[in-house]
Amino acid sequence: MRHQPIASDLKVTARSPFHVFYEGDAKSVSAVNPVGQFDILSGHADFFSVLSPGEVTIETSGNPITFGISNGIIAVRDNEVMLFVNM
Amino acid sequence: MRRASTIEKDAGQINTVEGLTGVFESIASTQVAKVKNKVELSKEFFQLLWGRYSSIRIDPGSRITNRDLDKEQSKAVFIIISAEAGLSGDIDQRMIETMLQAYNKATTDIIVFGRHGASQLLQRGIKFSHYFQVPETDSYIDVSPVISIIKTYSKIVVYYEEYVSLGVQDIKTIDLISRIRDLSQEADEDVITAEDTIFEPSLDEIADEMEETMMSLALSQTILESSLAQAASRFNAMAVAKKRASELLSGYQLEYHRAKRSENDRRLHEVLISLKGKRRRLGAHV
């Protein structure tokens, strides 16, 4: 398993088919999957999961961004987080 | 020659038709712009997700796209995505005709989206197994009821309309399962495996979920594409109708002026005759 160096912010893209919720740097991403609540921080191991209905929170350098989802997929790779939701 | 008042009345009706077609043309034009934007956003989303989907390669023999079906279930299903209402030219008719070239009643079921396509099929005496209303494109299209029906078929062919340009719309066909399978095999994304990535709840469950999601998205894309093509086709049909109404109106105006002049000439002629008669009668007395 590869481990990322703890360095820069996460690069996050969160979108639904017709809407971009967020695109940019972030400190962390929190969501819920079938296993439970989880947080992704910088340097997180590569991670792939389906998302359960609930809220996603993206902590940015400004105000946190929170939105509700009905379903989704999260893919984390090399500090890049992609959230595909409400499909 | 018709009376000027009759021509004026007819011209008034054509003028209303011209106004209405103009309104429909503007509505269709707005619809094209709105749906086109959604198609582009949705395509971009699909491609991004596709990149992630194609990077998780697992035993293809166990996937939905390679599933073994009983012989009884191994029928094909044709999904026709037509317009919900008319006024979109002959595009739906062309699509039904294309579908009929490959249709075999014994081995194929039909699922139709849109009232226009359903009525076209019924007019031809062709029965369909399911009918769905074309979803509104303002919110994302939920095709899960359709996906649960089509999962039992061995072959899923979608007939839809593709927007090429405002003036050109094509009839397209895709085999949904083959398309997903082919794209998955062709993909050149970096492969991610359970050795270097954490999968939750499990790789198999994620692959199942994603395959169904990709199938839903591919079907939603065709519905969006069709909506765009239908709006463009409606725009063209309305533009042609408006042009025709304008031509008719010009013709009526010309005919009206001729009739009016002719009526004036006739009246003048009658006045002159009556004046002549009066002068003759006066001359006789003088």
Interface residues (C-beta under 8 A of the other chain):
Chain A: M1 R2 T13 R15 S16 P17 F18 H19 N33 P34 V35 F38 A45 D46 F47 F48 S49 V50 I73 A75 R77 M82 F84 N86 M87
Chain B: K38 L41 S42 F45 F46 L48 L49 R52 I56 Y140 I192 E195 D196 T197 I198 F199 E200 P201 L203 E205 I206 E209 M210 T213 S216 L217 S220
